[in-house]
């Protein structure tokens, strides 16, 4: 019998998208709240071509009504599928309600842990009515950048424009060229359709991804403006906690910016041999860039 995943939509879409892309269920049941409706809608748009989706809007805190809504959501699925409950997202009340329903069905449960630069599914089964840890497995969904951007912006919510036409565009293109052979994907000039975000580069290694803001100064000078850091902060809030942020510069960091960089957990990469207008990075700078990006994305 095929498996249907039951998932709880929280503020971050990836804990739901990763298992769906990894296990390839033919059907998914999603519970979402008014607060997470936009997350649900983008998740639905991302998976609807390959997965049948049933969904319910629920009260985030009323355990009894959540159970009732979930039972109704499962009505068309429970006779035709084995159920696998993903309890990673949603509120604590939603997780408790889903656990109680899973117990009634004696259905398998998973919880996704993604704190060590990889995603691990902890799976639990019922044996003679007892809840037992079945094992763990790495969730290697190999999401594309298109998947990741779709689930955060919606399929029609972003476009790739390529390097900037301003002076910094050559630096962006040089960074992309240096990374190209060493990462799974890189996009240059990603903009949201609402005009609020303009990301210089987006990069992926496996299921880990990051955004890059590239800024140059005259050779030997400090990068004094806060623009790049502010842009990373804005994009990071929109793209969530699973996104690594990189500030790639050719000069020294302004020491007054360091507390903000530390607070925002931004990875600073300095490429001191790059001169504004150069078409490519030197071998030394290129290697430094690749090493730092892959290290931050958990692949070194």
N, C-alpha and C positions, 0 to 999 in steps of 0.2 A: 504494500500500500504506500502511495506517495505521502510525503510530509508537507504539512502546511505550517508556516511559522506564525506565531502570535506575538506581536511586538507592541511596545508601549512607546509612544512618541514623546520625547523630551526636547530640550532646547538644542541638542546636538544631533544631527541626522546620521552621522557615521556609525554609531553603535547599532542602528537598525539596518543601514545599507550594507555594511560589511558582511554580516551573516547571510543576508539575502543574496548577495553576489557570490558568496562562497558556497552555500548549500544549494542554490538554484531551486528553491521551492516553486511548484507550479501555482501555489496560492498563498496569500498572506492576509492575516487579519490585523488591522491597526487600530489602536485606541489613541485618541488625541484629545486635547483640551482646547478651549478657545484661545488660550495663550500660545499654544503650539500649532495652531491651525496652519500657519504659513509654512512651518517645517513639514507637516504632513502633506500639504499640497505639492511642495517641491519634491518630496520623496515619492509621492504617487506619480508625478510626471516623469520621474527618472526610471521607475520600474514597470510602468503600466504596459509597455510593449511586450514584456516577457513574463509577467506575473499577474494573475487574477487577484484583485485587491477588494476586500470587504473592509469597511471602516465604521467606527462609531465615535461621535463626539460625546465625551463624558465629563462629569463633574470631577475635578482633580483630587477632591478630598473625601468624598462620600463613598466609603468602601462598599456599602450595600448596593448603591445604585450603579457603581462601577461593575460589580459582579453581575448585576442584572443585564446591563448593556453588553457586557462581554459574552454572556450566555446567548443573547440574541444574535450577536455578531457571528458566533460559532455555529449557529443552527444549520446553515447550509454547508458547513465544512466537516462537522464531526463524524458524519457517516461515511465520508469518502476519503478522509485523510487521517494519517497519524498527526497528532498535534505536538509541536515543539514550541515551548513558551520561552521567549527571550525577555528576561526581566531587567535588562540593563537600563532602559530609559524610563521616562515618566516620573510621576511623584511617588513617594513612599507608599501612599495609600493605593495608588494604581498597582504597584508591585505586589502589595499584600493581597489585594483583591485577585490579581491574576494568579498568585501562588495558590490561593484557596480554590480557584477554579481548576488549576492544574492538578491539585491533589484529588479533587473529585473525579477527574478523568484519569488519574494515575498517569499523567502525561509527562514526558521528559521536559526538563528545564535547562536553560543555559544562561550564563552570565558572562559578558564580554569584558575582559580587562585589557586596557590599552595604554598603560602607564609606562611601559618599558620599551617604547619605540617599536613595539610589535603588538599585535592583537591576539589574545589567547582566550579561547572559549572554555569555560568551566562547565561541564555537563553533569547533570544529576538525574537519577532515575529512581523509581519506586520499586522496591523489592519486598513483597509480602506486606505492603502498606508502610514500609519504612523508607525514609528519604535518604539516599546514599549518593556519595560522590562517585560518578562513573569514570571520570578521567578528564584530561585537558587535551586540546589540540590547537595548534597555531592556525589562525584564520588568515589565509593568504588569498585574498579576493582579487588582487592585482587590478584594483580600480584604475580606470583611465582618468586623466585630467578632465576629460569631458564629463565623466560620471561625477567627479568631485565638484566641478563648477556647476553642473546642472542641479545637484542636490542642495547647493547653497544659494544659487541665484535663480533657478528655474531654467529650462532649456532655452527660453527666449530672453533670458535676463542678462546675457553677456555676449561679448564678441572679442575676437582676436584682431588687433589692428597692426601688429608688427612694431618695429622700433620707432621711437619718437622721431619726428622730423627735426627736432631741435638738436643742439650740439650733443646732448647726452645720449642720443639714439645710437651713436657709434659705440659708446661704452656698453650699452645694453646688448647690441649685436655681438660685440666681442665676448661678452660674458656667456651669451647663449652658445656661441660657436665653441668656446672652451668646454662647456658642460655637455655638449651634444652627445659625444661618444661615451660619456661616463654616467649618464642618468637614463631612466626609462623614457622620460618625456620632458620637454621644455617648451613653453609658450612665451612669446614676447608681446607686450602691449595688450594685456587683458583689461577690458573696461566693462563696467556694469552698464546695462541699458538705461538705468535711471540717472547716469552721469555722476553718481556719488563716489565711485571707486575707479582708480586708474592705477593698475598694478604693472610695474615694469616687466617682471618676469614671474612665471609660475613654473615650478619644477617638481618632478615626482621620481621617487625611487621606491619601487614596490608599492605598498599601500601608505607610505609616508609622503607628505607633500609640504612644500614651503613656498613662500612668496618672497621676492627679492625687490628691494628698492635700491637703485644704483645712482650714486651721486659722485660728481667729480669736482675737483678744485685745481687751480693752477699747480703745477708740479712743486711739491715741497710744502704747500700750504695746508692749513687745516680746513676741513669741511665745517663751516661755521653755522650754516642755516639748519633750522629744525624741520624743514619741510619733509624730508625723507622719513624721519622718525614719526612725525605726525601721520603721514600717509600709511605707514606700516601699522600704527596703532589703530587707525580707522578700519583698515582692511582686516586686521586681526580680530577685532570685535565682531565684524560681519561674518568672518569665516570660521570662528570658533577656536576652541582650545586644542584641536588636533593639528593646527597649522603652525609650522615653524616659520619664524620671521628672520630674514637676513637683510642686513644693511651693508651693502658692498660699496666701498669708497676707495679713492686712490691717495688720500692724505690722512693725516692724523685725526683722530676723533677729538672734538672739542670736549675738554674735561668737564665742563659744566653740564654736558648732555649725559654723562655717564650714569648718574642716579636714575634718570628716566629710562635709559636703555636697560639698566639692571631690573627696574620695576616691571618693564614690559617683556623681559626675557628675550630680547633681541640679540641675535648672533651677528656680531660685527666682523666683517672680513675686509682687511686692508690689502690693496694691491698697489704697492708703492711704485712699481716700475711703469705704471700706465700713465701716458701723457694724453691730455684731452685731444681728440682728433685721431688718435691711433686706430687702425682698423682691426687690430687683434692684440691679445694679451701676450706678454712674454711667456716663455716656457715656465719660468719660476712662478710668476703670478698665476698662470693657468693651473699649475699643480696645487698651489696653495688654495685656490678657489675650490677645485674639485675635492680635495681632502676635507676641507671644512664643511662643505655642503653635505658630503656623504657621511661624515662623522655625525653631524647634527641630525641627519635623517636615519641614523641607526644602522648604517651599512658599512662601517669601518671599525 
